[in-house]
């Protein structure tokens, strides 16, 4: 996916989870943060950021800019990490329609209710096969290992439970993690942030839910699906 107009800036502070103070061309602005997660290891004072510029098309917006990606310093280099929480679903939708993920689909519908949750995608294949997909974006990285979640996520636990139920009654069930950066070696559940999510993820795999993890190529104005990467479940959960 691509963004229409991107401008470079500097992150200053985050008064709340929805907005941030940023510096653009030596002027202070209030920008929308397109991710309600903590992102505390990314949104640090002085970090270089890239923002989508809406000044020519404000419509009903309250802010002129939205933060899209952040440069994270790693040793002598940096990693550009996309933090747009809407990007993973758009990437998966593009990949489904292009046959890069789950080829052979005859129908794809976004945001379909199953049980007590609204899952990201419902699909059908020839032969009456039906399935659901839930997508999670990943922005937390430590020493090449990427993890989810970065904070407690009761909603995430609920979604995985619904995927297990769907699998048990005959649907295909898929949990797809989209790593919003390129240089990631391995994925694992962040049991220190939320043990319950890590445990339910381990249980889902045992129950037959398909879990896949993809990294992405990230530029200031785009994010594109790359390759599937390995994941590991800690021994104390397996």
Secondary structure as UniProt FT lines:
FT   STRAND          6..13
FT   STRAND          19..24
FT   TURN            25..26
FT   STRAND          27..33
FT   TURN            40..42
FT   TURN            45..46
FT   STRAND          48..53
FT   TURN            55..56
FT   TURN            59..60
FT   STRAND          65..74
FT   TURN            75..76
FT   STRAND          77..82
FT   TURN            85..86
FT   HELIX           87..97
FT   TURN            98..99
FT   STRAND          105..114
FT   TURN            115..116
FT   STRAND          117..125
FT   TURN            126..128
FT   STRAND          129..138
FT   STRAND          140..142
FT   TURN            143..144
FT   STRAND          145..148
FT   HELIX           154..168
FT   TURN            169..170
FT   STRAND          172..179
FT   STRAND          186..189
FT   TURN            191..193
FT   HELIX           195..206
FT   TURN            207..208
FT   STRAND          210..219
FT   TURN            220..221
FT   STRAND          222..228
FT   STRAND          230..232
FT   TURN            235..237
//
